[in-house]
Amino acid sequence: MPLFLLVGATSTVVYGLLYLLLRQSLTAQVANGLALLATAIANTAANRRFTFGIRGRTQVLRQHLGALAVFAVGLLLTGGSLWALKRVDPDVRRAYEILVLTITNLMVTVMRFVAMRTRIFRHQLLPSQHE
């Protein structure tokens, strides 16, 4: 679990920085989608290796496709939170965008961990990792 938290925290910081960089020239929704996609791919690879200790190419496609499904749910949640924020305040400041996205991403992170542990990587976990 501590490695998952480290990977998650790093992913969240990188996502926020990437979002801010992309947001300079793109809409909030497009910047969110691109930043989330880039960090989701890196997050899955890092968790696969460091959190769950899985190496090699066995089931890597299945695992990344499973993580892509979690990404889709995360994109719906973060995109929805941005949409709701814009409905409340069409001229919302970027700091509030980041705050709302960070809170939403924390919820998605919990969902991602549960999905990785129970579905995505469960076939390759060692018996002691299932407990």
C-alpha positions as CSV (number, residue, x, y, z in Angstrom):
1,M,0.0,0.0,0.0
2,P,2.8,2.6,0.8
3,L,4.2,2.2,-2.8
4,F,0.7,2.7,-4.2
5,L,0.4,5.9,-2.3
6,L,3.8,7.1,-3.5
7,V,2.9,6.2,-7.1
8,G,-0.6,7.9,-6.7
9,A,0.8,11.0,-5.1
10,T,3.5,11.3,-7.9
11,S,0.8,10.8,-10.5
12,T,-1.4,13.4,-9.0
13,V,1.3,16.0,-8.9
14,V,2.4,15.2,-12.5
15,Y,-1.3,15.3,-13.6
16,G,-1.8,18.8,-12.0
17,L,1.4,20.2,-13.6
18,L,0.5,18.7,-17.0
19,Y,-3.0,20.0,-16.7
20,L,-1.8,23.5,-15.9
21,L,0.7,23.4,-18.8
22,L,-1.9,22.1,-21.3
23,R,-4.6,24.5,-20.0
24,Q,-2.6,27.5,-21.2
25,S,-3.7,26.7,-24.8
26,L,-6.5,24.1,-24.5
27,T,-9.9,24.0,-23.0
28,A,-10.3,22.6,-19.5
29,Q,-11.9,19.3,-20.8
30,V,-9.2,18.7,-23.4
31,A,-6.4,19.5,-21.0
32,N,-8.0,17.2,-18.4
33,G,-8.4,14.3,-20.9
34,L,-4.8,14.5,-22.2
35,A,-3.2,15.0,-18.7
36,L,-5.3,12.1,-17.3
37,L,-4.5,9.8,-20.2
38,A,-0.8,10.4,-20.0
39,T,-0.7,9.9,-16.2
40,A,-3.0,6.9,-16.3
41,I,-0.7,5.0,-18.6
42,A,2.4,5.8,-16.5
43,N,0.5,5.1,-13.3
44,T,-0.6,1.6,-14.5
45,A,3.0,0.8,-15.6
46,A,4.5,2.0,-12.3
47,N,1.9,0.2,-10.1
48,R,2.3,-2.9,-12.1
49,R,6.0,-3.0,-11.4
50,F,6.5,-1.3,-8.0
51,T,3.2,-1.8,-6.1
52,F,2.3,-5.3,-7.4
53,G,5.8,-6.5,-8.3
54,I,4.8,-7.7,-11.7
55,R,7.5,-7.9,-14.4
56,G,7.5,-9.2,-17.9
57,R,4.9,-9.0,-20.6
58,T,2.5,-11.7,-19.4
59,Q,-1.0,-10.2,-19.5
60,V,0.3,-6.7,-20.0
61,L,-2.3,-5.9,-22.7
62,R,-5.2,-7.2,-20.6
63,Q,-4.0,-5.2,-17.6
64,H,-3.6,-2.0,-19.5
65,L,-7.1,-2.5,-21.1
66,G,-8.5,-3.0,-17.6
67,A,-6.8,0.2,-16.5
68,L,-8.2,1.9,-19.6
69,A,-11.7,1.1,-18.3
70,V,-10.8,2.7,-15.0
71,F,-9.4,5.7,-16.9
72,A,-12.7,6.0,-18.8
73,V,-14.6,6.2,-15.5
74,G,-12.1,8.7,-14.1
75,L,-12.5,10.8,-17.2
76,L,-16.2,10.8,-16.8
77,L,-15.9,11.8,-13.2
78,T,-13.3,14.5,-13.7
79,G,-14.9,15.8,-16.8
80,G,-18.3,15.9,-15.0
81,S,-16.8,17.8,-12.1
82,L,-15.3,20.4,-14.5
83,W,-18.7,20.7,-16.3
84,A,-20.5,21.2,-13.0
85,L,-17.9,23.8,-11.9
86,K,-18.4,25.7,-15.1
87,R,-22.1,25.6,-14.6
88,V,-21.8,27.2,-11.2
89,D,-19.2,29.7,-12.3
90,P,-18.5,30.2,-16.0
91,D,-15.4,32.3,-15.2
92,V,-14.0,30.0,-12.6
93,R,-10.3,30.5,-11.8
94,R,-7.8,27.8,-12.6
95,A,-6.9,27.3,-8.9
96,Y,-10.5,26.2,-8.3
97,E,-10.3,23.9,-11.4
98,I,-7.2,22.3,-9.9
99,L,-8.8,22.0,-6.5
100,V,-11.9,20.3,-7.9
101,L,-9.9,18.0,-10.1
102,T,-7.6,17.0,-7.3
103,I,-10.5,16.1,-5.0
104,T,-12.1,14.1,-7.8
105,N,-8.8,12.4,-8.7
106,L,-8.4,11.3,-5.0
107,M,-11.8,9.5,-5.3
108,V,-10.7,8.0,-8.6
109,T,-7.4,6.9,-7.0
110,V,-9.3,4.8,-4.4
111,M,-11.3,3.3,-7.2
112,R,-8.2,2.6,-9.2
113,F,-6.5,0.8,-6.3
114,V,-9.5,-1.4,-5.7
115,A,-9.8,-2.2,-9.4
116,M,-6.1,-3.0,-9.6
117,R,-6.1,-5.2,-6.5
118,T,-9.3,-7.1,-7.2
119,R,-9.5,-7.2,-11.0
120,I,-6.6,-5.9,-13.1
121,F,-3.6,-7.6,-11.3
122,R,-5.4,-10.2,-9.2
123,H,-4.3,-13.2,-11.3
124,Q,-0.6,-12.3,-10.9
125,L,-0.5,-11.4,-7.2
126,L,1.4,-13.7,-4.8
127,P,-0.8,-15.4,-2.2
128,S,0.5,-13.1,0.5
129,Q,-0.6,-10.1,-1.5
130,H,-4.2,-11.2,-1.6
131,E,-4.6,-10.8,2.2
